Amino acid sequence: MDISTIADQVYQFLKGVNSDTVNQVVSENMMIALIVTTVIGIFLSMFGLKMIRLWSALLGLVAGAGIGFAVTELAGLEPMIVVGATIGGGIVLAFLAGFFYRFGIFLLALLSGTYIAILFVNPQDWIFLGVCLAIGIVISLLALKFVEPIMIVVTSIIGGVLAGDAIATLAELDNPIFRYGIMVLVAIVGGIIQFTLESGKRKKKNLKKAAEIREQNSTENEVEKARAMFDDTILLDDEPDDKSDDKPDDKPKKEPDLSYLDEIDLADEEYEEESDYVDGYNPDDYTDLDDLEDDDDFIIITDDDK
């Protein structure tokens, strides 16, 4: 069974279906699509930055599929090639946008910024469309430099537009004031929630960093204390054990025992001669102090010499 046979069967089936049935099927699918769009828009508005990889991958899937389909369709290739290029382009671009963080940021900011510019500018020719594309490129470059604030604003606006338009369509609100009012309300609420979440995240990160710094300083102090104790121990081990050369001996010197002199009676004649002539010197031979000083063998001991 070839492709032409399958297409012919599908055509015959659609031909047998009346217009009411078709309108009912389209209406039910449209209702489901609007509900899904509302949910995606609300989540994108409130958790755009927190789920940035998911949104980048989804947008890459859609963009890649669109590019693959457009290129192959304009080239006039066969239907199988068009389908393969559509699926392959979507998978490849979804993988790149989801896996490489900065590439995903750039792609999401580029397409979202261009879409927002188109909503405000409403281009009627290729020149203004190029202007919208240039605005998207500027926003994407700023997003690479300031990821958090730019992506919060961009995702909040895109989420507000998607959810607001879907809600207005479901509620059958044809008045543009209500439609744009819902868009602005969803975008503002989503932006506030995202900035609040990001502030709490930064606060936790700062507290964690402060705790790491305190722990590091505490560890350094402990290391310094241990090093100081180790140095003191080395100094104590290097000191000599014999300190007799450094400090004088404070112990009192033992006086010689002269008690035996008390037993000697100098008045006794037995010692008189020996005491009068000590070492062969007779005191009677020296009548004057000058004579004693002239004698080289005689030494005068004074009180200062004692």
C-alpha positions in Angstrom: 0.0 0.0 0.0 1.5 3.3 -1.1 1.1 6.8 0.1 -1.4 7.7 -2.6 -3.8 4.9 -1.5 -3.6 6.0 2.1 -4.3 9.6 1.2 -7.3 8.5 -1.0 -8.8 6.6 1.9 -8.4 9.5 4.2 -10.1 11.8 1.6 -13.0 9.4 1.2 -13.5 9.3 5.0 -13.4 13.0 5.3 -15.8 13.3 2.4 -18.4 11.2 4.1 -18.3 13.2 7.3 -20.8 16.1 7.4 -19.9 19.6 8.4 -21.5 19.5 11.8 -19.4 16.5 12.8 -16.2 18.3 11.6 -17.1 21.5 13.5 -17.8 19.5 16.6 -14.4 17.7 16.4 -12.6 21.0 15.8 -14.4 22.7 18.6 -13.5 19.9 21.1 -9.9 19.9 20.0 -9.8 23.7 20.2 -11.2 23.6 23.8 -8.5 21.2 24.8 -5.8 23.3 23.1 -7.0 26.4 24.9 -6.9 24.7 28.3 -3.4 23.3 27.7 -2.3 26.8 26.5 -3.7 28.4 29.6 -1.9 25.9 31.9 1.4 26.3 30.0 1.1 30.1 30.0 0.5 30.3 33.8 3.4 27.9 34.6 5.6 29.8 32.2 4.7 33.1 33.8 5.3 31.9 37.4 8.1 29.4 37.0 9.8 30.5 33.8 13.3 30.9 35.3 13.0 27.9 37.6 12.1 25.5 34.7 14.2 27.3 32.1 15.7 24.1 30.6 12.2 22.6 30.0 10.9 25.7 28.3 14.0 25.9 26.1 13.7 22.3 25.1 10.0 22.7 24.2 10.6 25.8 22.3 13.5 24.2 20.5 11.3 21.3 19.6 8.7 23.6 18.1 11.2 25.8 16.4 13.2 23.0 15.0 10.2 21.2 13.6 9.0 24.5 12.0 12.4 25.1 10.4 12.7 21.6 9.1 9.2 21.7 7.6 9.6 25.1 6.1 12.9 24.3 4.4 11.9 21.0 3.0 8.5 22.3 1.9 9.9 25.3 0.1 12.5 23.1 -1.6 9.6 20.9 -3.0 10.9 17.7 -1.6 8.9 14.5 -1.2 6.4 14.2 1.7 8.5 11.5 3.5 11.5 13.8 3.5 9.4 16.7 4.8 8.1 14.6 7.6 11.6 13.3 8.5 13.1 16.8 8.4 10.3 18.1 10.6 10.8 15.4 13.2 14.5 15.4 13.0 14.8 19.2 13.2 12.6 19.3 16.2 14.5 16.6 18.1 17.9 18.1 17.3 17.1 21.7 18.3 15.2 20.5 21.4 18.3 18.5 22.5 20.6 21.4 21.9 18.4 23.9 23.7 17.8 21.7 26.7 21.4 20.3 27.1 23.4 23.5 26.5 22.2 26.0 29.0 23.4 29.2 27.4 22.3 28.1 24.0 18.8 27.5 25.4 18.8 30.9 27.0 19.8 32.5 23.8 17.2 30.7 21.7 14.4 31.3 24.2 15.2 35.0 24.6 15.6 35.4 20.8 12.2 33.9 19.9 10.4 35.4 22.9 11.8 38.8 22.4 11.0 38.8 18.7 7.4 37.6 19.5 6.9 40.4 22.1 8.3 43.0 19.6 5.8 41.7 17.0 2.9 42.1 19.4 3.8 45.7 20.1 5.1 46.8 16.6 2.6 44.8 14.5 4.8 44.8 11.4 3.1 45.1 8.0 6.2 44.5 5.8 9.6 42.9 5.9 11.4 46.0 7.2 9.4 46.2 10.4 9.7 42.4 10.7 13.5 42.8 10.6 13.2 45.5 13.3 11.4 43.0 15.5 14.0 40.4 14.8 16.8 42.9 15.7 14.9 43.6 19.0 14.9 39.9 19.7 18.6 39.6 19.1 19.3 42.5 21.5 17.2 40.9 24.2 18.9 37.6 23.7 22.4 39.2 24.1 21.3 41.0 27.2 19.9 37.7 28.6 23.3 36.1 28.2 24.8 38.9 30.4 21.9 39.2 32.9 20.2 35.8 32.9 17.9 36.1 35.9 16.2 39.5 35.5 15.9 39.3 31.7 14.5 35.8 31.6 12.1 36.5 34.4 10.7 39.5 32.6 10.6 37.7 29.2 9.0 34.5 30.5 6.5 36.5 32.6 5.3 38.5 29.5 5.2 35.4 27.2 3.3 33.4 29.9 0.9 36.3 30.4 0.2 36.7 26.7 -0.5 33.0 26.2 -2.6 32.5 29.3 -4.5 35.8 28.9 -5.4 35.2 25.3 -6.5 31.6 26.0 -8.5 32.6 29.0 -10.2 35.4 27.1 -11.0 33.1 24.3 -12.5 30.4 26.6 -14.6 33.1 28.3 -15.6 34.5 25.0 -14.4 38.0 25.9 -14.3 39.9 22.7 -13.5 43.2 24.3 -9.7 44.0 23.8 -9.6 45.8 27.2 -10.5 42.6 29.1 -8.2 40.5 26.9 -5.1 42.7 27.4 -6.1 43.3 31.1 -5.9 39.5 31.8 -2.6 39.3 30.0 -1.1 42.1 32.1 -2.5 40.7 35.3 -1.0 37.2 34.7 2.3 38.7 33.7 2.6 40.9 36.8 1.6 38.2 39.2 3.9 35.7 37.5 6.8 38.2 37.6 6.3 38.9 41.3 6.3 35.2 42.1 9.5 34.6 40.1 11.4 37.5 41.7 10.3 36.3 45.1 11.5 32.8 44.4 14.8 34.1 43.0 15.3 36.3 46.1 14.8 33.3 48.4 17.2 31.3 46.3 19.9 34.0 46.5 19.4 34.3 50.3 19.9 30.6 50.8 23.0 30.7 48.6 24.4 33.6 50.6 23.7 31.9 53.9 25.4 28.7 52.6 28.4 30.7 51.4 28.6 32.5 54.8 28.5 29.2 56.6 31.3 27.8 54.4 33.4 30.9 55.1 32.9 30.6 58.8 33.8 26.9 58.7 36.9 27.7 56.7 38.0 30.4 59.1 37.4 28.0 62.0 39.5 25.4 60.4 42.3 27.8 59.7 42.2 28.9 63.4 42.4 25.3 64.5 45.4 24.7 62.2 47.2 27.8 63.5 46.6 26.7 67.1 47.9 23.2 66.3 51.0 24.7 64.5 51.7 27.0 67.5 51.5 24.0 69.9 53.7 22.0 67.6 56.3 24.8 67.5 56.3 25.1 71.3 56.8 21.4 71.6 59.8 21.6 69.3 61.3 24.5 71.3 61.0 22.6 74.5 62.6 19.5 73.1 65.6 21.6 71.8 66.4 23.1 75.2 69.4 21.4 76.9 68.8 19.4 80.1 71.9 20.7 81.9 71.2 24.3 82.8 74.2 24.6 85.2 76.0 26.9 82.7 73.0 29.2 82.2 72.0 29.7 85.8 74.2 30.0 88.9 73.9 27.3 91.5 71.6 28.7 94.2 72.5 26.0 96.7 74.4 27.4 99.7 78.1 26.4 99.8 79.1 24.1 102.5 81.4 25.9 105.0 84.6 24.1 106.1 84.5 22.5 109.4 86.7 24.5 111.8 85.4 23.2 115.0 88.7 21.6 115.7 90.3 25.0 116.3 88.1 25.5 119.4 89.9 22.5 121.0 93.3 24.2 120.6 94.5 26.4 123.5 96.7 29.1 121.9 98.0 30.1 125.3 99.5 26.6 125.8 103.2 26.6 125.6 103.0 23.6 123.3 101.6 25.8 120.6 103.3 29.0 121.5 106.5 28.4 119.8 104.8 27.1 116.6 102.5 30.1 116.6 105.3 32.6 117.1 107.3 31.2 114.3 105.1 30.4 111.4 107.1 29.3 108.4 110.3 30.5 109.8 109.3 34.0 110.5 110.0 35.6 113.9 107.7 38.5 114.6 110.5 40.1 116.8 112.6 40.5 113.7 110.1 43.0 112.3 109.6 46.1 114.3 108.2 48.3 111.7 105.5 47.8 109.0 107.8 49.0 106.4 110.2 46.2 107.1 107.4 43.8 106.5 106.5 45.3 103.2 110.1 45.1 102.0 110.2 41.4 102.5 109.1 39.7 99.3 108.2 36.5 101.0 105.9 38.1 103.5 102.3 38.8 102.5 100.1 41.2 104.4 96.5 40.2 104.4 94.0 43.0 105.0 90.3 43.0 105.6 89.6 43.6 101.9 91.6 40.5 100.9 89.6 38.3 103.2 
